[in-house]
Amino acid sequence: MKQYNDNSIPYITVQALAMPKTDAILLDSRELKEYETSHIKNAIHVGYDHFKIDSVKKKIPNKDSKIVVYCSVGIRSEAIADSLKKAGYNHVENLYGGIFEWKSNDFPVYNSAEKETDSIHTFNKVWSKWLKKGIKVYE
């Protein structure tokens, strides 16, 4: 990941995020088909290609909220997190390894019906090599 990210946003590990006392608001910066296949419980879909900062401002008016952004592995989420920082959000973190790391550490993911699933949308065949556990889904 170091070759793709510039570390402009601090990382949070999946283990730290999974702790029961974590009160972060989760933003999923993948595309809708990826989110609908599986997402972390209670994550808000914000997308990447059609991301709108105004929609986040409406959903999260408090700029001191703790926000964790994730995507598949942490590249798109860094870009979205940068946008949040530029918009004045003060506590934004990037989930290290994204949903792939989350699932690879046996944390649950949920489909569009909010049922636990093993399926993970891996964006494409090339990126699917980074998912170590779960059922790889891509077009």
Legacy VTK file of the C-alpha trace (Angstrom):
# vtk DataFile Version 3.0
C-alpha trace
ASCII
DATASET POLYDATA
POINTS 139 float
0.000 0.000 0.000
2.885 2.337 0.638
3.426 2.679 -3.108
-0.166 3.892 -3.582
-0.774 6.090 -0.532
1.023 9.204 0.635
0.041 8.689 4.304
-1.715 12.049 4.453
-4.349 10.444 6.694
-3.466 8.417 9.795
-4.298 4.734 9.747
-6.385 2.789 12.231
-5.970 -0.986 12.405
-8.867 -3.375 12.042
-8.180 -4.599 15.576
-8.469 -1.075 17.011
-11.652 -0.405 15.025
-13.218 -3.683 16.166
-12.864 -2.799 19.832
-16.296 -2.410 21.443
-15.558 1.068 22.771
-14.795 2.488 19.330
-17.465 5.043 18.526
-16.284 5.991 15.055
-18.638 6.710 12.197
-17.721 4.397 9.314
-17.772 5.617 5.731
-17.519 3.098 2.885
-15.822 4.738 -0.093
-16.351 1.880 -2.539
-18.900 1.818 -5.321
-22.495 0.815 -4.553
-22.226 -2.701 -6.039
-19.221 -3.349 -3.780
-21.049 -1.995 -0.718
-24.186 -4.022 -1.459
-22.136 -7.235 -1.755
-20.705 -6.633 1.704
-19.815 -3.861 4.092
-18.845 -3.352 7.708
-21.886 -3.143 9.991
-23.397 0.356 10.240
-21.115 1.791 7.555
-22.517 4.658 5.507
-21.992 4.341 1.762
-20.420 7.496 0.305
-18.840 6.035 -2.833
-15.798 7.188 -4.705
-16.529 7.960 -8.348
-19.552 10.099 -7.441
-18.511 11.188 -3.938
-20.190 14.421 -2.788
-18.857 16.183 0.295
-22.228 17.918 0.724
-23.949 14.578 1.371
-21.446 13.847 4.151
-21.965 17.309 5.646
-25.711 16.587 5.865
-25.208 13.159 7.449
-22.353 14.214 9.747
-22.718 17.908 10.638
-20.358 17.672 13.632
-16.843 18.167 12.268
-15.378 16.832 15.522
-16.925 13.385 14.967
-14.491 10.491 14.792
-14.675 9.170 11.233
-13.049 6.077 9.757
-13.092 5.743 5.982
-12.497 2.413 4.267
-12.479 0.868 0.822
-11.086 -2.436 -0.459
-7.480 -1.958 0.653
-7.116 1.696 1.670
-6.326 3.663 -1.486
-9.687 5.179 -2.444
-10.458 5.746 1.230
-7.357 7.897 1.626
-8.561 10.181 -1.177
-12.033 10.489 0.374
-10.515 11.067 3.827
-8.360 13.845 2.330
-11.558 15.486 1.044
-13.070 15.281 4.528
-9.984 16.874 6.092
-10.079 19.685 3.536
-13.764 20.219 4.414
-12.796 20.745 8.051
-13.355 17.337 9.638
-10.848 17.033 12.472
-10.740 13.331 13.361
-10.489 11.268 10.181
-8.677 7.955 9.882
-8.105 5.470 7.074
-8.747 1.781 7.810
-5.439 0.040 7.149
-5.977 -2.725 4.591
-9.639 -1.826 4.164
-12.444 -4.355 4.117
-10.024 -7.014 2.793
-7.967 -6.763 5.991
-11.166 -6.651 8.061
-12.471 -9.907 6.527
-9.039 -11.544 6.540
-9.008 -11.051 10.328
-12.360 -12.852 10.621
-14.440 -9.780 11.437
-18.007 -9.949 10.070
-19.326 -8.225 6.964
-22.952 -7.774 5.933
-24.813 -7.762 2.622
-27.513 -5.362 1.438
-30.107 -7.286 3.494
-27.902 -6.734 6.593
-27.245 -10.476 6.813
-23.742 -11.706 7.590
-21.944 -12.943 4.468
-18.587 -14.333 3.387
-18.754 -12.591 0.008
-16.463 -9.641 -0.630
-16.553 -7.597 -3.816
-12.888 -7.465 -4.810
-13.306 -4.802 -7.512
-11.610 -6.994 -10.146
-9.493 -10.129 -10.533
-6.204 -8.268 -10.066
-7.196 -6.800 -6.701
-8.755 -10.071 -5.532
-5.295 -11.469 -4.761
-5.193 -9.243 -1.656
-8.232 -10.887 -0.059
-7.020 -13.798 2.055
-10.392 -15.027 3.414
-13.918 -14.924 2.075
-15.645 -15.480 -1.252
-14.251 -13.242 -3.992
-16.902 -11.511 -6.104
-16.109 -9.387 -9.163
-17.302 -8.874 -12.713
LINES 1 140
139 0 1 2 3 4 5 6 7 8 9 10 11 12 13 14 15 16 17 18 19 20 21 22 23 24 25 26 27 28 29 30 31 32 33 34 35 36 37 38 39 40 41 42 43 44 45 46 47 48 49 50 51 52 53 54 55 56 57 58 59 60 61 62 63 64 65 66 67 68 69 70 71 72 73 74 75 76 77 78 79 80 81 82 83 84 85 86 87 88 89 90 91 92 93 94 95 96 97 98 99 100 101 102 103 104 105 106 107 108 109 110 111 112 113 114 115 116 117 118 119 120 121 122 123 124 125 126 127 128 129 130 131 132 133 134 135 136 137 138
